[in-house]
Amino acid sequence: MENKKYLTFRIHDLHYGIEAGMVQEIFPLPELIPNIEASSDIIGILNLRTQIVPVIHLDWLQGYPPKVCHLSDYIIILQWEGLQISILVHQVNEMLELDDEVIETVPYNGFLFDINTAFIAGVAKIESETIFLLDSKKLVRQPETLVTLIWDAQSQLEVPTAFDDGQQYEEYQTPNFYDLCCPHTTSEERAIFQQRAVHLRQSFKESEVTNSLMALAVIGIGDKYYGLDLKLVREFTNIDNLTPIPCCPKHIVGNMNLRGEIVTLVDIRNILNLPMTPINIGSKAVVVQFEDVIVGLPVDKVLEVVYLNPAEMTPLPALELLYNAQYLRGMAFFQGKMLSVLDFPKILTEGELTVNEQI
């Protein structure tokens, strides 16, 4: 039996999941271009590096009026039937690996917890949590309309307009993004939404650059941001159980039972020259696999997934060179702060993280 990975997320009080293989990018909600003439499933479109991406709101897909969007919401970019689409979510949670035994089928064209099951492939029950797994084949109810929408909007991108100055469509659409999605935003919040949109639509000049982008999971440890190669990340999770291991170094926090698999938690703060802090139940962790080694890294925050051009990484500052340069691949700007890109294989192999069983 082959397990499948699902990215889980929340909309309002409901927990959803979608096949992780469809997910391409995750980033905070930018200012959208309202799409009044589209099907009721599409709340708007965004310009992602000169590619038009429709944004689906699951409330609209379910037939309910959408609630107010927030600056803290996220966009998940999906590859669907050869097209890029996206869904708007309120909170991105962990990556889960599920097998068929924990997934229950649901009646088609029925309702469960006020959810239209026509768009649900199954329901997974993990402990006390119910996760509704979306049916990827039914995310778009009108494919022809969607293709026409993308084609029309894409053709308009090549025509110079007043929209190119960064004030994205707000003055020219009635209702505009804020009237439609978040009428109570402040001027400061609107500026952040607009800056996100400007950043996302910046194009890469050469396809070779695009193909060489590094996919990074951005995590927060203390007051610093770190980038971790997404290929090494198995899932994000919360620490809901912890068993100490006697006679181990301080960086070995203990073992946790992750759905029947025992994963050792390893604190890398000391290696990164950060102060050690207690790891408590309820803290977040990133489960990382390198070759045949699987460990959990306690972190303070799981922020988002970004795609970084390696050429944009800057040399390490002198202060970093004095301490932990051998464990960093470089640095880059992220949301106004410096993002340190971790060399996790080197941390694992040269950072003396192994448990000495003879102690």
Phi, psi and omega in degrees: 000124183266126178282153176241145176267138179231135169274128181253151182203168181241143167230117188059234182259011184254144184254122181243165173216152176218149183305127185295334180296340178279339190283130179249318181211159174222131178204161180298150182300124174265179170294129181261159172268110182301143182235084188291327186272355182283175176297161186293350179281336187263116181277337180175186177228160176226154179261104182254097180052051178069015174245129180283129180234116175290147181247119180266134173253121185296334175300313180294322179298326179277352179092013180253151174292136182290145173278175186296137175276161184227162178298335182275358180288165183231158172246131175249118179274130183237149170263115186230115175050043179081000180243158171264125171230174179213160175233145179266129181228162181267332183205129175267127181254212186275168171268128182242144174253115188240148172248172186296338185292334182260002181253123179257142175282157180235153179293136180286143179059038173239191178229139179220119185054039181065020178254133177288113186287355177298337182254010184246127179275335181179173180234127177253132178248108180249108185056240183264006185259136175253124183243124180268118183269120184288144175273106186299331182287344185244014179294330180245119183273336182231078183302321182296318178296322180296314180298318179297318178301312181297316181299312182296315181292323180296320181294330180286339180295333183276356180260117179299130180222176176292349181285349186284354186275004178099342174275090197281097165064354188299318185281349190249357183244137176229112358283155177272182184304319185285321175299320186280319192249324186210076186291347185257016181290148175274169178297325178294319179293321177298321179297323178291315177304314183292321180294323176300318181295318178299316181296320184289329184271003174292127186267158172265133189285333184232138179297332179298324179293316180300318182291340183262008181298145177264126175272121184236137167272122182269122180238153177248128174234116188064228179258016182246153178252139179229146175254132182238128181309119185296335180296336181271346186276122175273316178191164170254141183207171172258147178277102181251002172204149184206124179244114179298150177249119182296149171059042179240156175301163184296332183285347175272103186287321183150188179253146171233147178270111181253090181051046176094348178257130180274120182240129179276131178270127183237122180269119183262011183300318183296321178296325181272010179061039177250150179295139178285138178230154180298142175258120187246161172299134183100346176291162180268155177214151174248122178271120187239140177234126173234115187056241182257013181258127179239124178224160173251132180254112175295133179224165178269328182216147166243114191266293183191180174252129178235159177244120188246132171283119181306332180292342181274353178289140181258158176299157182287136176298160182303323182296320179293324181297333181287336190244291194233030185300328184293345181254008180239141177270341181157188181224156179209163178277139178212115178049045176081001179237165177275131179255119178269125181270117185283143168260082189294320177305321179290323176301318184287322185269333184241359183268009179055050181264358184287153177273124178276103187289346182271354181291000000 
